[in-house]
Amino acid sequence: MTVKILIANRGEIAVRIARSISEMGFKPLGIYTPVDKNSLHRKFVYEDVEVSSYLSIDEIIEAAIELGADAIHPGYGFLSENSVFARKVIDKGIVWIGPRPEAIERAGDKIGLKETAIKLGLPTLPYQLVKDPSDIIEFARVHGYPVLIKAAGGGGGIGMRIVFNRGEAEEKARLAQEEAERAFGDKRIYVEPYLGHAKHIEVQILGDGERVIHMYERECSIQFRYQKLVEEAPSPSITGSERDEVTRIAVELMKAIGYDNAGTVEFLFDTKNRRFYVMEVNTRLQVEHPVTELVTGVDIVKKQIKIAFEGVLDIGQEDIVLRGHAIEARVMAVNPISLTPVSGYITRYREPSGPGIRVDSGVAEGSYIPADYNPLISKIVAFGSTREEAVSRLLRALNEYVIDGIQTNIYFLKSIIQSPEFIKATYTTEFVSNNMDVLAKKVEQELSIQALATAVASVFQPDFNKLLKGKIIREKPTETRVEAIKRRAWTYWTLTRSRLRRK
């Protein structure tokens, strides 16, 4: 009998998981909400069922039963780290493709995780559970400002607030608590020292409850409002001995938890004293997992499925070998300067390709990007034999990418990877926030050049008409047409500038 696996997710990750399921000879099944009725991920499954929400546990389980699913893969986000969902799935006799509910609870509670790390003698930052704003003030009296408030029941930047002085403690504690309760149903918050000029390093783990191996590390320090924008593997910022240290710590921690399936241990790396601190564990597939797949040659989704069905990890640490370098850039539907989410239809779409380029996408021409969910359009992943080659390929891919009809952060991503800090790998988690004006100015310049190119093209009307294959615009063009004109005008302007330079 063919194994059927329900993907309890949407967008690019649902497409990506469906592909691995199909390659294994199994049948991917899906769900969708009314707003996703015409979404691309529906085309990659054999059957699917409409649900009211990707957070509706009972509806999703009913859909799995209706479709005859043997297993459920939660993807990332939504219910992927929800132990109640995992337990209910298992109670219905359906295979849960993820860690055991007990492991989710042990690893997902940040305070409990800190206590485990302390007992093992592993490095972690000091903390204080916050029951009252006075706890923050007292903690800062000992450790100094700024301090960072975090949610105990979940991550993803939700519930995080930096407190710079005692006057901010009460308001930011209230906001963090309210946000944490809305997102996780858990209003517990805690405070720890805020590390400026730190790097965000994470280690990919695979385990079966007894054995745990690592797939080396990723660097995820390019962030905006605690959301990652660019990730790379391996980290260009640490030495070989530091790599050995951080992977050892990650494996030791996950062994103590008895972790099974795929997971990630996240660290803060203090660049001043060259020390790692255990930050949290993500008990799911990470958004940035493709960079690890490219440098190790291991399909993490397939390993998740095999561990879930067989209960045994079929590879050892000796099978994981690093090769080359990979960088991922998250392309999102956002304002290109402020990075605030936007919604709308994609009227023209062409993905980059060529040597060393992988695109994990959940959209196509005509797709609607709703305001209801994360604005992620796709992930461009560039692989090269060296970091320099990977950076070059990523820039080339971003230049090739065509997305019309909706605003994106493509220009912003280009300004990041062309910055001296990125090229030298000296960037930290504060890089984007500290350089927002500089990065935004570069984006504005590129947008201005496009507008100028259009104006220049209109002056040289005869040549421009030839470029447009003799078509003359006699009425106000649509937004799609304007974007097409800008693109062609840019080509024309580039050629004109090149001829002027030769003269």
C-alpha positions in Angstrom: 0.0 0.0 0.0 1.2 3.5 -0.8 2.0 5.6 2.3 0.0 8.8 2.5 1.3 11.9 4.3 -0.7 15.0 5.1 1.2 18.3 5.0 -0.4 20.5 7.7 1.0 23.7 6.1 1.0 26.0 3.2 3.2 28.0 0.8 6.8 27.1 -0.1 7.3 24.7 2.7 4.3 22.6 1.7 5.6 22.5 -1.8 9.1 21.6 -0.7 7.8 18.8 1.6 5.5 17.4 -1.1 8.4 17.0 -3.4 10.4 14.9 -1.0 7.4 12.8 -0.2 6.8 12.1 -3.9 10.4 11.3 -4.5 10.1 8.6 -1.8 7.2 7.0 -3.7 4.6 8.2 -1.2 1.5 10.3 -1.7 1.4 13.9 -0.4 -1.9 15.1 0.9 -2.8 18.7 1.9 -5.1 21.2 3.5 -5.9 24.8 2.5 -8.0 27.7 3.9 -10.5 29.7 1.9 -7.9 32.5 1.3 -5.5 29.8 -0.1 -8.1 28.2 -2.5 -6.0 29.1 -5.5 -2.6 28.7 -3.9 0.3 26.8 -5.7 0.8 24.3 -2.9 -2.5 22.6 -3.8 -1.1 21.5 -7.1 1.6 19.4 -5.5 -0.7 17.1 -3.5 -3.0 14.3 -4.7 -5.9 15.3 -2.5 -6.7 18.0 0.0 -9.4 19.3 2.3 -10.4 22.8 3.2 -10.0 23.9 6.8 -10.9 27.1 8.5 -7.4 27.6 9.9 -3.9 26.1 9.8 -4.1 26.3 13.6 -7.3 24.2 13.9 -6.1 21.0 15.5 -9.4 19.1 15.3 -10.1 20.1 11.7 -6.7 19.1 10.5 -6.9 15.7 12.2 -10.3 15.1 10.8 -8.9 16.0 7.3 -6.1 13.5 7.8 -8.6 10.8 8.7 -10.9 11.7 5.8 -8.1 11.4 3.3 -6.7 8.2 4.9 -3.4 9.8 5.9 -0.8 7.5 7.5 1.2 10.4 8.9 1.2 14.2 9.3 4.1 16.5 8.6 3.6 19.9 10.2 6.3 21.9 8.3 7.4 25.0 10.2 5.3 27.6 12.1 1.6 27.1 12.8 1.3 23.9 14.9 4.8 22.5 14.2 6.0 22.9 17.8 2.6 22.3 19.5 2.9 19.2 21.8 -0.9 19.1 22.2 -1.3 18.7 18.4 1.5 16.0 18.3 -0.1 14.1 21.1 -3.6 14.1 19.5 -2.1 13.0 16.2 -0.4 10.0 17.9 -3.5 9.2 19.9 -5.4 8.8 16.6 -2.9 6.2 15.4 -1.4 8.6 12.9 2.4 8.9 12.6 3.7 12.3 13.8 6.7 13.4 11.7 8.5 15.3 14.4 9.9 14.8 17.9 7.8 13.1 20.6 5.5 15.4 22.5 7.6 15.1 25.6 10.7 16.2 23.7 8.8 19.2 22.3 7.8 20.2 25.8 11.2 19.8 27.2 13.1 21.5 24.4 10.4 24.2 23.7 10.3 25.6 27.2 13.1 28.1 27.2 13.4 28.4 31.0 13.4 24.6 31.3 16.0 24.4 28.6 18.2 26.9 30.4 18.0 24.8 33.6 18.9 21.7 31.6 21.9 23.5 30.1 23.0 24.7 33.6 22.8 21.2 35.1 25.0 19.9 32.2 27.5 22.7 32.7 26.8 24.1 29.2 27.1 27.9 28.7 23.9 29.9 28.8 23.2 33.5 29.7 21.9 34.2 33.3 18.2 34.9 33.4 15.4 35.9 35.7 11.7 34.9 35.4 9.6 38.1 35.3 6.6 38.2 37.6 6.7 42.0 38.1 8.6 44.8 36.3 10.7 45.2 39.4 12.3 41.8 38.5 13.6 43.4 35.4 15.0 46.4 37.3 16.7 44.2 39.9 18.2 42.0 37.2 19.5 45.0 35.3 21.0 46.4 38.6 23.2 43.3 38.8 23.9 42.8 35.1 23.5 46.3 33.6 21.4 47.7 30.8 20.3 46.9 28.2 18.5 43.7 29.0 16.3 41.6 26.8 12.8 40.3 27.6 11.8 37.0 26.0 8.8 34.8 25.9 9.3 31.5 27.7 6.8 29.5 25.6 8.0 30.1 22.1 10.4 31.9 19.7 10.5 33.6 16.3 11.1 37.0 17.8 7.6 37.0 19.4 7.5 38.7 22.8 11.0 40.1 22.6 11.7 43.6 23.8 15.0 45.4 24.6 14.9 47.4 27.8 17.4 50.3 27.8 16.5 51.8 31.2 14.2 51.3 34.2 11.6 53.7 32.8 10.9 51.3 30.0 10.6 48.1 32.1 6.9 48.3 33.0 5.5 49.1 29.5 7.8 46.6 27.6 7.1 43.8 30.1 3.3 44.3 29.6 3.6 44.3 25.8 5.9 41.2 25.8 3.5 39.4 28.1 0.4 40.2 26.0 2.2 39.2 22.8 3.4 35.9 24.3 0.0 35.0 25.5 -1.6 35.7 22.2 0.9 33.7 20.2 1.7 30.8 22.6 -1.1 30.7 25.2 1.7 31.2 27.7 2.3 34.6 29.2 5.5 33.7 31.1 8.4 36.0 30.2 12.0 36.2 31.4 14.9 38.6 31.1 18.5 38.1 30.3 21.5 40.3 29.3 21.3 41.8 25.9 24.4 41.0 23.9 25.3 43.7 21.4 27.6 42.8 18.5 26.6 39.1 18.8 26.2 36.6 16.1 23.4 34.1 15.7 24.7 30.6 15.1 22.6 27.5 15.0 23.3 23.8 14.8 21.2 21.3 12.8 20.5 18.1 14.7 19.1 14.7 13.8 18.2 12.2 16.5 16.2 9.0 17.2 15.9 9.3 20.9 19.1 7.4 21.6 21.6 8.6 19.0 22.1 12.3 18.1 24.2 13.6 15.3 24.8 17.2 14.0 24.8 18.5 10.5 27.2 21.4 11.3 26.1 25.0 11.8 24.4 27.8 10.0 24.9 31.6 10.5 21.7 33.6 10.7 22.9 37.0 12.0 21.3 39.0 9.2 18.0 39.9 10.8 15.4 42.6 11.0 13.1 42.8 14.0 14.3 39.4 15.0 13.3 37.9 11.6 16.0 36.3 9.6 16.7 37.6 6.1 19.9 35.9 4.9 21.4 32.7 6.2 24.6 30.8 5.3 26.3 27.5 5.9 28.9 26.9 7.2 29.4 30.1 9.3 32.2 32.2 7.8 32.7 33.8 11.3 34.0 30.9 13.4 37.2 28.8 13.5 37.5 25.0 13.1 37.9 24.6 16.9 34.9 26.8 17.6 32.9 24.7 15.1 33.9 21.6 17.1 32.9 23.3 20.3 29.4 24.5 19.3 28.5 21.2 17.6 29.6 19.3 20.7 27.5 21.4 23.0 24.4 21.0 20.7 24.7 17.2 20.6 25.3 16.9 24.3 22.2 19.1 25.1 19.9 17.1 22.7 21.1 13.8 24.0 20.2 14.9 27.5 16.7 15.7 26.2 16.4 12.4 24.4 15.7 14.2 21.2 14.3 12.4 18.2 13.8 13.7 14.6 15.1 17.0 13.2 15.7 20.0 15.4 17.9 23.0 15.8 19.9 24.3 18.7 20.3 28.1 18.5 23.3 30.0 20.1 24.4 33.5 20.6 28.1 34.0 19.8 29.7 36.8 21.7 32.3 38.1 19.2 34.3 39.9 21.9 35.0 37.0 24.2 34.5 34.3 21.5 32.0 32.4 23.6 28.8 30.5 22.7 25.6 30.7 24.8 22.7 28.2 24.4 19.7 30.3 23.4 16.8 28.0 22.5 15.8 24.8 20.6 13.5 24.8 17.6 11.7 21.4 17.6 10.9 21.5 13.9 12.2 22.0 10.4 13.8 25.4 10.0 13.0 27.8 7.2 16.7 27.9 6.4 17.3 24.2 6.2 18.2 24.2 2.5 21.6 25.7 3.1 22.5 22.7 5.3 21.1 20.3 2.8 23.3 21.8 0.1 26.6 21.7 2.1 25.9 18.1 3.4 24.0 16.5 0.6 21.4 15.2 3.0 17.6 15.7 2.4 16.4 16.6 5.9 12.7 16.1 5.1 13.4 12.5 4.0 15.3 11.8 7.1 12.4 13.2 9.2 10.1 10.8 7.5 12.4 7.8 7.9 13.0 8.5 11.6 9.2 8.9 12.2 8.3 5.6 10.5 11.3 3.5 11.4 12.3 5.0 14.8 16.0 4.7 13.9 18.5 7.2 12.5 20.1 5.4 9.5 23.2 7.6 9.2 26.1 8.3 11.6 28.2 11.3 12.3 30.9 10.0 9.9 28.4 10.3 7.0 28.0 14.0 7.4 30.7 15.8 5.4 30.9 19.5 4.7 31.4 20.6 1.1 31.3 24.1 -0.4 29.2 27.0 0.8 25.5 27.9 0.6 23.7 31.2 1.2 19.9 31.6 1.4 18.0 34.9 0.9 14.4 35.2 1.8 12.3 37.0 -0.8 9.3 38.6 0.7 6.3 40.7 -0.3 7.2 43.8 1.6 7.8 47.5 0.9 11.4 47.6 -0.5 12.5 50.3 1.9 10.5 50.0 5.2 10.1 46.2 4.8 6.5 46.4 6.0 4.4 43.5 4.6 2.2 44.1 1.5 -0.5 42.0 -0.2 -1.6 41.6 -3.8 -1.4 39.6 -7.0 1.8 38.6 -8.8 1.2 39.6 -12.4 4.6 38.4 -13.9 6.9 35.8 -12.4 10.2 34.3 -13.6 12.5 32.4 -11.2 16.3 32.5 -11.6 18.1 29.3 -12.5 21.5 28.2 -13.7 24.6 26.7 -11.9 24.3 26.5 -8.1 20.9 28.0 -7.8 17.9 26.5 -5.9 14.6 28.3 -5.5 12.0 27.0 -3.0 8.9 28.9 -3.9 5.2 28.8 -3.1 3.9 31.1 -5.8 3.5 31.4 -9.6 2.3 34.0 -12.0 -1.2 35.0 -10.9 -0.7 34.0 -7.3 -2.2 36.1 -4.6 -0.1 37.1 -1.6 -2.5 37.5 1.3 -2.0 39.7 4.4 -3.1 36.8 6.6 0.2 35.0 6.7 3.9 35.4 6.6 4.8 37.5 3.4 7.5 35.0 2.3 7.4 34.5 -1.4 10.4 32.2 -1.9 13.9 31.3 -0.8 16.8 31.7 -3.2 19.7 29.4 -2.2 23.0 29.8 -3.9 25.7 27.1 -3.7 29.4 27.4 -4.6 32.7 25.7 -4.0 33.7 28.8 -2.1 31.8 31.5 -0.2 32.8 34.0 -2.9 31.3 31.9 -5.6 28.1 31.5 -3.6 27.8 35.2 -3.0 28.4 35.9 -6.7 25.8 33.4 -7.7 23.2 34.7 -5.3 23.7 38.3 -6.6 23.3 37.0 -10.2 20.1 35.1 -9.2 18.6 38.2 -7.5 19.3 40.2 -10.7 17.6 37.5 -12.8 14.5 37.3 -10.6 11.4 38.8 -12.1 8.4 39.6 -9.8 5.9 42.1 -11.0 2.6 43.3 -9.6 3.8 43.4 -6.0 6.6 45.0 -4.0 9.4 42.8 -2.8 12.7 43.1 -0.8 14.9 42.0 -3.7 16.7 45.3 -3.9 17.2 45.3 -0.1 18.7 41.9 -0.2 21.1 43.0 -3.0 22.2 45.9 -0.9 22.9 43.6 2.0 25.0 41.0 0.2 27.0 43.8 -1.6 27.8 45.6 1.7 31.5 45.4 2.9 30.3 43.9 6.2 28.6 41.0 4.5 31.5 40.4 2.1 34.0 40.4 5.0 31.5 38.4 7.2 31.9 40.9 10.0 28.2 41.5 10.3 26.3 40.9 13.6 22.6 40.7 14.6 22.6 44.5 14.8 23.8 45.0 11.3 20.5 45.7 9.5 19.1 47.9 12.3 22.3 49.9 12.6 22.6 50.3 8.8 19.0 50.7 7.9 19.5 54.3 6.5 22.5 53.2 4.4 20.7 50.1 3.0 17.5 52.0 2.4 19.4 54.8 0.5 20.9 52.2 -1.8 17.5 50.8 -2.5 16.2 54.3 -3.2 19.1 55.0 -5.6 18.3 51.9 -7.6 14.6 52.7 -7.8 15.5 56.3 -8.9 17.8 54.9 -11.6 15.0 52.9 -12.9 12.7 55.9 -13.0 15.5 57.9 -14.7 15.9 55.2 -17.3 12.2 55.4 -18.1 12.5 59.2 -18.6 15.6 58.8 -20.8 13.9 56.2 -22.9 11.0 58.5 -23.4 13.3 61.2 -24.7 14.9 58.8 -27.2 11.4 57.9 -28.4 12.4 56.3 -31.8 15.0 54.0 -30.3 12.7 53.2 -27.4 9.9 52.4 -29.7 12.2 49.9 -31.5 13.0 48.4 -28.1 9.3 47.9 -27.5 9.0 46.3 -30.9 7.4 49.3 -32.5 4.5 49.5 -30.0 3.5 53.1 -29.1 1.8 53.8 -25.8 -1.3 55.8 -26.6 -3.1 55.6 -23.3 -2.3 55.3 -19.6 -0.5 52.0 -19.0 -1.5 49.5 -16.4 0.8 48.9 -13.4 2.1 45.7 -15.0 2.8 47.6 -18.2 4.7 50.3 -16.3 6.9 47.7 -14.7 7.6 46.1 -18.1 8.5 49.6 -19.5 10.9 50.2 -16.5 12.6 46.9 -17.1 13.1 47.5 -20.8 14.1 51.1 -20.1 16.7 50.0 -17.7 18.2 47.8 -20.4 18.1 50.7 -22.9 19.7 53.1 -20.4 22.5 50.6 -19.6 23.3 50.2 -23.3 23.2 54.0 -23.8 25.5 54.6 -20.9 27.9 51.9 -22.1 28.1 53.6 -25.6 28.7 57.0 -24.0 31.6 55.7 -22.0 33.2 54.2 -25.1 33.1 57.6 -26.7 
